[in-house]
Amino acid sequence: MSEIEPFRAIAISRLAHALKAEGRSVIHMEFGQPSTGAPPAAIAEAHRVLDADSMGYWESAPLKARIARLYEERYGVMVSPDQLLLTNGASPALVLGLSSRFSPGDRIAMARPGYVAYRNTVKALRMVPVEIACGPDEHYQLTAAALDALEPAPAGVIIASPANPTGSVIASEELAAIAGVCAAKGIQILSDEIYHGLSYVGPQPSLLQFAPEAMVINSFSKYWSMAGWRLGWLLVPHDHIERARAFIGNLFLTPPSLSQHAGLVAMDQHQVLEGHIQTYARNRDLMLAALPALGLKSIAPPDGAFYIWADIGHLTDDSVAFCEQLLRDTGVATAPGVDFDPVDGHRFMRFSFAVSTPEIEEALRRITPWFGSRAA
Ligand SMILES: Cc1ncc(COP(=O)(O)O)c(C=O)c1O
């Protein structure tokens, strides 16, 4: 098996915490982690049920019904609660979807750059990642044509829109075209929709609208700002429910009862959640306005999520050393591109702007002269 690489942003984060322990002021822009915490009503519900519920193994029927309603409200797609498997976030949902649907040796296509765990989870399950290079010409996203050109056709494809690390989205027509190629060639789709709800270019369609047989991943970690509560789901087509249930029953059982209670309440906290998006939109505007002064002229279109994926090839060919030096000199922690792109990531970095607006302002105040001195 080829090696599973470490997530290098974790080492950056460790260094950031060490610097903080030494008394340095640190701004965490290395992880895609909302700094806001769960909606207050969800936390209040958790306090309430802690004394009232025995917290056994549990799959919340009301939560599954509420998630099914989300598909109807957001996308106009009817799904049955039976199609939903509740997991400890998107990460086990990815393992569950891949392991229950594919076999060792199967080729699984994905965009490069892409979320670090796609490549590594596929490898850990003894499958073969097929990375498709996606740059500015492709809007940093998979296209139907690139998928169609793969010879032989892969067994599966992981789609992510909005994507990590780029924030780029796939337009509806292209999603439909991808679904068409997959239907024609028997390619199974796993659509990671964890950043849905976080879009600056209008609502995002679900792949289910074009491919009812697709498996879909989602999580409470991003839009609902509940990363540490470890709650998410895998949606599977009807003919795959039984097999996926057998897998989850052996691999993971159920997510925390406490999180399911809180998650159900979180799903109706629209005002709070919209407030987060307004903060991200402000942060994004500040970042985009500052990028020219940083000398960062080539970035992926930040259509959604909360990332800026920037080409720093004119400044370095070692993004790990670059991000470490940036952190040591300014206290601003960011993620090196090699996590997301093993080929070209040495000349890219990722900023997460899921922090408060004052933190963004302070980060920009610190890093602007630093980038300026590098360019000189
Ligand atoms: C695209 C993508 N998928 C999945 C995950 C994993 O999320 P979770 O916290 O739900 O396991 C992340 C986390 O950053 C992500 O960016």
The ligand as a Gaussian input file, in Angstrom:
#p B3LYP/6-31G(d) Opt

LIG

0 1
 C      -14.328000      18.491000       2.380000
 C      -14.342000      17.918000       3.759000
 N      -14.942000      16.732000       3.959000
 C      -14.963000      16.168000       5.188000
 C      -14.369000      16.777000       6.279000
 C      -14.416000      16.099000       7.617000
 O      -15.386000      16.680000       8.414000
 P      -15.988000      16.082000       9.744000
 O      -15.580000      17.020000      10.836000
 O      -17.460000      16.118000       9.563000
 O      -15.467000      14.705000       9.941000
 C      -13.750000      18.019000       6.116000
 C      -13.115000      18.687000       7.255000
 O      -12.482000      19.718000       7.146000
 C      -13.735000      18.592000       4.820000
 O      -13.161000      19.783000       4.576000

